[in-house]
Amino acid sequence: MKHITLGGLDVSRIGLGAMTMAGTYTTGGGIDDAESIRAIHRALDLGVTHIDTAEIYGPFHSEDVVGRAIKDRRDEVVIATKFGLVSHSGGGPGVIDSSPANVRAAVEGSLQRLGTDRIDLYYQHRVDPNTPIEDTVGALGELVAEGKVRHIGLSEAGPDTIRRAHAVHPVAALQTEYSLWTRDPEAELLPLLRELGIGFVPYSPLGHGFLTGQIRTVDDFADDDWRKDNPRFLGENFQRNLRIVDEVQAIAAQAGATPAQIALAWLLVQGEDIAPIPGTKRVVRVEENTAADGIELSADQIDRLNNLTPAAGARHNEVNMASIDR
């Protein structure tokens, strides 16, 4: 597995997202800790060093699973986790809170669940409109000085917030959705990150499963699957977006790969500062995703992928888009 650098932090260029280990796209559905731990161990065996989780996943369950999985392999792993979507002063899960006091409370809980004395990459999960970013990053900088955090990151932060945060303490990475059907970061974010020397960690690099080619109808989703409320999976948008998958599948057949591998391989050619974190709890998917590191796309294939018709529909519903800093 090749490695890249995220603002000074060395990681495998394909990581593993652990959100689904706390339940898939439904409320508490599909939890299998033994399977999740096997998937993490297989990822490490295949050279993945970058494991991404968050306190809100579960809440808390994903961090606990990751902690158990890496108990005897801590030095092989770059642990990334996130705070700010759980208020520890009484608000609870789902309440945005990046106040310095909440940062301190959050990090102690994450360290305990992960079974470690330091977090390699600690992200603010969503920008807190009620706390100046300078105050949040100031608290993170103190944690770095104390050795509890090695590097800091931001998730779904806009350009102004990124600049302000980076002026207080170096930001190692930005985590934002980026894939063949979410190209938004290319306009402003990627140029800014490269100007400042900040790495980029795309989440949902497979479009919430859509780019695997396995989803042809939303009728297969459970009633509480949140994708049923995602504009890109609704009505005419869904039918239009199937054309994207059809083209990815055509290139996959030509390359002797799976659609998921093509989607990941395309991301990898976008720059040596990009480290996607496809999420799964299944060994077979870990093996499929990590194999994308060895796929070489031709210039013609890259050009075809670059020029796919943009996805129809907003990438999140109105409630979720409201929490994204722009």
C-alpha positions as CSV (number, residue, x, y, z in Angstrom):
1,M,0.0,0.0,0.0
2,K,1.4,3.4,-1.0
3,H,1.5,6.2,1.6
4,I,0.9,9.9,1.4
5,T,1.2,12.8,3.8
6,L,-1.6,14.8,5.4
7,G,-0.1,18.0,6.6
8,G,2.9,16.1,8.0
9,L,1.0,13.0,9.1
10,D,1.9,9.8,7.2
11,V,-1.1,7.6,6.2
12,S,-1.9,4.8,3.8
13,R,-3.6,6.5,0.8
14,I,-6.6,4.3,1.2
15,G,-8.0,4.2,4.8
16,L,-11.0,2.6,6.5
17,G,-14.1,4.5,7.7
18,A,-15.7,3.0,10.7
19,M,-19.1,4.7,10.7
20,T,-21.1,1.6,9.6
21,M,-19.6,-0.4,12.4
22,A,-22.1,1.4,14.7
23,G,-25.0,0.6,12.4
24,T,-25.3,0.9,8.7
25,Y,-27.6,3.5,7.2
26,T,-30.4,2.7,9.6
27,T,-31.0,3.4,13.2
28,G,-28.8,0.8,15.0
29,G,-29.2,-1.7,12.2
30,G,-26.7,-4.4,11.2
31,I,-24.3,-4.2,14.1
32,D,-21.9,-7.1,14.3
33,D,-18.8,-6.3,16.4
34,A,-17.0,-9.5,15.6
35,E,-17.3,-8.9,11.9
36,S,-16.2,-5.3,12.3
37,I,-13.1,-6.3,14.2
38,R,-12.2,-8.9,11.6
39,A,-12.5,-6.2,8.9
40,I,-10.2,-3.8,10.8
41,H,-7.7,-6.6,11.3
42,R,-7.8,-7.5,7.6
43,A,-7.3,-3.9,6.7
44,L,-4.2,-3.7,8.8
45,D,-2.9,-6.9,7.3
46,L,-3.3,-5.4,3.9
47,G,-1.3,-2.3,4.8
48,V,-4.1,0.2,5.7
49,T,-2.9,2.4,8.5
50,H,-5.6,5.0,8.6
51,I,-8.7,4.2,10.6
52,D,-11.4,6.9,10.9
53,T,-14.2,7.0,13.5
54,A,-16.1,9.6,15.6
55,E,-17.8,9.8,19.0
56,I,-21.2,10.4,17.4
57,Y,-21.1,7.1,15.6
58,G,-23.4,5.0,17.7
59,P,-22.9,7.3,19.6
60,F,-19.7,6.0,21.1
61,H,-20.0,2.4,19.7
62,S,-17.7,2.8,16.7
63,E,-14.9,4.2,18.8
64,D,-15.3,1.3,21.3
65,V,-15.1,-1.3,18.4
66,V,-12.0,0.4,17.0
67,G,-10.4,0.4,20.4
68,R,-10.9,-3.3,20.9
69,A,-9.7,-4.1,17.4
70,I,-6.4,-2.2,17.7
71,K,-5.7,-3.2,21.3
72,D,-2.6,-5.1,20.5
73,R,-1.7,-3.2,17.3
74,R,-1.8,0.4,18.3
75,D,1.5,1.3,16.8
76,E,0.4,0.1,13.3
77,V,-2.5,2.6,13.3
78,V,-3.2,6.2,12.6
79,I,-6.3,6.8,14.6
80,A,-8.6,9.6,13.5
81,T,-11.7,10.5,15.4
82,K,-14.1,13.5,15.6
83,F,-15.8,15.6,18.3
84,G,-18.4,18.3,18.3
85,L,-21.7,16.5,17.5
86,V,-22.1,15.4,21.1
87,S,-22.6,18.1,23.8
88,H,-21.2,16.8,27.1
89,S,-22.7,19.6,29.2
90,G,-26.3,18.2,29.0
91,G,-27.2,18.6,25.3
92,G,-26.2,15.1,24.4
93,P,-25.8,13.5,20.9
94,G,-26.8,15.6,17.9
95,V,-26.1,18.9,19.6
96,I,-23.3,20.9,18.0
97,D,-20.8,22.0,20.6
98,S,-17.1,22.9,20.0
99,S,-16.7,25.0,23.1
100,P,-13.3,24.6,24.7
101,A,-14.9,22.8,27.7
102,N,-16.7,20.4,25.4
103,V,-13.5,19.7,23.5
104,R,-11.8,18.7,26.7
105,A,-14.7,16.5,27.8
106,A,-14.9,14.8,24.4
107,V,-11.2,14.0,24.1
108,E,-11.1,12.2,27.4
109,G,-14.0,10.0,26.5
110,S,-12.5,9.2,23.1
111,L,-9.1,8.3,24.5
112,Q,-10.8,5.9,27.0
113,R,-12.9,4.2,24.4
114,L,-10.1,3.9,21.9
115,G,-7.8,2.5,24.6
116,T,-4.9,4.9,23.8
117,D,-3.0,7.8,25.3
118,R,-3.1,9.9,22.1
119,I,-5.3,10.6,19.1
120,D,-3.3,10.9,15.8
121,L,-5.8,13.1,14.0
122,Y,-8.6,14.9,15.9
123,Y,-11.3,16.6,13.8
124,Q,-14.0,19.1,14.6
125,H,-16.9,17.2,13.1
126,R,-19.0,20.2,12.2
127,V,-18.3,23.9,12.6
128,D,-20.0,25.3,15.7
129,P,-21.8,28.6,14.8
130,N,-21.8,29.5,18.5
131,T,-18.1,29.1,19.2
132,P,-15.4,31.1,17.3
133,I,-13.2,28.7,15.5
134,E,-10.2,30.4,17.1
135,D,-11.4,29.3,20.5
136,T,-11.9,25.7,19.4
137,V,-8.6,25.5,17.7
138,G,-6.9,27.2,20.7
139,A,-8.2,24.3,22.9
140,L,-7.0,21.8,20.3
141,G,-3.6,23.4,20.3
142,E,-3.4,22.9,24.1
143,L,-4.2,19.2,23.6
144,V,-1.4,18.9,21.1
145,A,1.0,20.5,23.5
146,E,-0.1,18.1,26.2
147,G,0.5,15.1,23.9
148,K,-3.2,13.9,23.8
149,V,-3.6,14.9,20.2
150,R,-0.9,14.8,17.5
151,H,-2.6,16.6,14.6
152,I,-5.9,18.5,14.2
153,G,-8.4,18.5,11.4
154,L,-11.7,20.0,10.3
155,S,-14.7,18.4,8.7
156,E,-17.1,20.1,6.3
157,A,-15.5,23.5,7.0
158,G,-15.7,26.4,4.5
159,P,-12.7,28.4,3.1
160,D,-13.0,31.3,5.6
161,T,-13.1,28.9,8.6
162,I,-10.2,26.9,7.3
163,R,-8.0,30.0,7.0
164,R,-8.9,31.3,10.4
165,A,-8.3,27.9,12.0
166,H,-5.0,27.4,10.3
167,A,-3.8,30.8,11.4
168,V,-4.2,29.7,15.1
169,H,-2.7,26.2,14.7
170,P,-1.6,24.1,11.7
171,V,-4.5,22.1,10.3
172,A,-3.3,18.7,9.0
173,A,-6.4,17.6,7.1
174,L,-9.9,18.6,5.9
175,Q,-12.5,15.8,5.7
176,T,-15.4,16.5,3.3
177,E,-17.5,14.4,0.9
178,Y,-15.7,14.0,-2.5
179,S,-16.3,11.4,-5.2
180,L,-17.3,11.0,-8.8
181,W,-20.7,12.3,-7.9
182,T,-19.7,15.0,-5.5
183,R,-17.2,17.2,-7.2
184,D,-17.9,20.4,-5.2
185,P,-14.4,20.6,-3.4
186,E,-12.6,21.1,-6.7
187,A,-13.7,24.7,-7.2
188,E,-12.4,26.4,-4.0
189,L,-11.4,23.8,-1.3
190,L,-8.7,21.8,-3.1
191,P,-6.8,24.9,-4.3
192,L,-7.0,26.4,-0.8
193,L,-5.8,23.2,0.9
194,R,-2.9,23.0,-1.5
195,E,-2.0,26.7,-0.8
196,L,-1.9,26.0,2.9
197,G,-0.4,22.5,2.8
198,I,-3.4,20.8,4.3
199,G,-4.2,17.2,3.3
200,F,-7.7,16.1,2.0
201,V,-9.6,13.1,3.3
202,P,-12.7,12.4,1.2
203,Y,-15.5,10.7,3.1
204,S,-18.3,8.7,1.2
205,P,-15.9,8.2,-1.7
206,L,-18.4,5.6,-3.1
207,G,-21.4,7.9,-2.9
208,H,-23.1,6.2,0.0
209,G,-22.8,3.0,-1.8
210,F,-24.3,4.3,-5.1
211,L,-21.0,4.1,-7.0
212,T,-20.6,0.4,-6.3
213,G,-23.2,-0.4,-8.9
214,Q,-25.1,-2.6,-6.4
215,I,-28.0,-0.1,-5.9
216,R,-30.5,-0.1,-8.7
217,T,-33.7,0.6,-6.7
218,V,-34.3,2.3,-3.3
219,D,-37.0,-0.3,-2.7
220,D,-34.3,-2.5,-1.2
221,F,-33.6,0.1,1.5
222,A,-35.0,-0.3,5.0
223,D,-37.8,2.1,5.9
224,D,-35.5,4.1,8.3
225,D,-32.5,4.1,5.9
226,W,-31.6,7.8,5.7
227,R,-30.7,7.6,2.0
228,K,-34.5,7.4,1.4
229,D,-34.5,11.1,2.3
230,N,-31.4,12.0,0.3
231,P,-32.3,14.1,-2.8
232,R,-29.9,12.0,-5.0
233,F,-31.8,8.8,-4.3
234,L,-35.2,10.3,-5.0
235,G,-37.4,10.0,-8.1
236,E,-36.1,11.4,-11.3
237,N,-32.7,12.3,-9.7
238,F,-32.1,8.6,-8.9
239,Q,-32.9,7.6,-12.5
240,R,-30.6,10.2,-13.9
241,N,-27.8,9.3,-11.5
242,L,-27.9,5.6,-12.6
243,R,-26.3,6.8,-15.8
244,I,-23.2,7.8,-13.9
245,V,-23.0,4.3,-12.5
246,D,-23.5,2.8,-15.9
247,E,-20.5,4.6,-17.2
248,V,-18.4,3.7,-14.2
249,Q,-19.4,0.0,-14.7
250,A,-18.4,0.2,-18.4
251,I,-15.0,1.4,-17.5
252,A,-14.7,-1.2,-14.7
253,A,-15.4,-3.9,-17.2
254,Q,-12.8,-2.5,-19.5
255,A,-10.2,-2.3,-16.7
256,G,-11.0,-5.7,-15.2
257,A,-12.0,-4.1,-11.9
258,T,-15.2,-3.4,-9.9
259,P,-17.1,-0.1,-10.0
260,A,-16.0,0.7,-6.5
261,Q,-12.3,0.2,-7.4
262,I,-12.7,2.5,-10.4
263,A,-14.3,5.2,-8.2
264,L,-11.5,5.0,-5.7
265,A,-8.7,4.8,-8.3
266,W,-10.1,8.0,-9.8
267,L,-9.8,9.7,-6.5
268,L,-6.3,8.6,-6.1
269,V,-5.2,10.2,-9.3
270,Q,-6.6,13.6,-8.2
271,G,-3.5,14.2,-6.1
272,E,-0.8,12.9,-3.7
273,D,-2.5,14.8,-0.9
274,I,-5.8,12.9,-1.0
275,A,-6.5,9.9,1.2
276,P,-10.1,8.5,0.9
277,I,-11.7,6.5,3.7
278,P,-14.3,4.1,2.2
279,G,-16.4,2.8,5.0
280,T,-17.3,-0.8,5.6
281,K,-17.5,-3.5,8.2
282,R,-17.0,-6.4,5.8
283,V,-13.7,-8.2,5.1
284,V,-14.6,-8.7,1.4
285,R,-15.2,-5.0,0.9
286,V,-12.0,-4.1,2.7
287,E,-10.1,-6.4,0.3
288,E,-12.0,-4.9,-2.7
289,N,-11.4,-1.3,-1.7
290,T,-7.7,-1.7,-0.8
291,A,-7.0,-3.4,-4.2
292,A,-7.9,-0.1,-5.8
293,D,-4.4,1.1,-4.8
294,G,-3.0,-1.1,-7.6
295,I,-5.3,0.0,-10.4
296,E,-3.8,2.2,-13.2
297,L,-6.4,4.1,-15.1
298,S,-5.6,5.0,-18.7
299,A,-5.6,8.7,-19.8
300,D,-8.8,8.0,-21.8
301,Q,-10.5,6.4,-18.8
302,I,-9.6,9.3,-16.5
303,D,-10.9,11.7,-19.1
304,R,-14.2,9.9,-19.4
305,L,-14.6,9.9,-15.6
306,N,-13.6,13.5,-15.3
307,N,-16.4,14.4,-17.8
308,L,-19.3,12.4,-16.3
309,T,-22.6,14.2,-16.1
310,P,-22.8,15.9,-12.6
311,A,-25.1,14.1,-10.1
312,A,-28.7,15.3,-10.0
313,G,-29.9,16.6,-6.6
314,A,-28.3,18.1,-3.5
315,R,-25.8,15.8,-1.7
316,H,-27.8,16.0,1.5
317,N,-31.3,17.0,2.6
318,E,-32.0,20.5,3.9
319,V,-31.4,19.6,7.6
320,N,-28.0,18.1,6.9
321,M,-26.9,20.8,4.5
322,A,-27.7,23.4,7.1
323,S,-24.9,22.0,9.3
324,I,-22.3,22.3,6.6
325,D,-20.1,25.4,6.7
326,R,-19.9,27.2,3.3
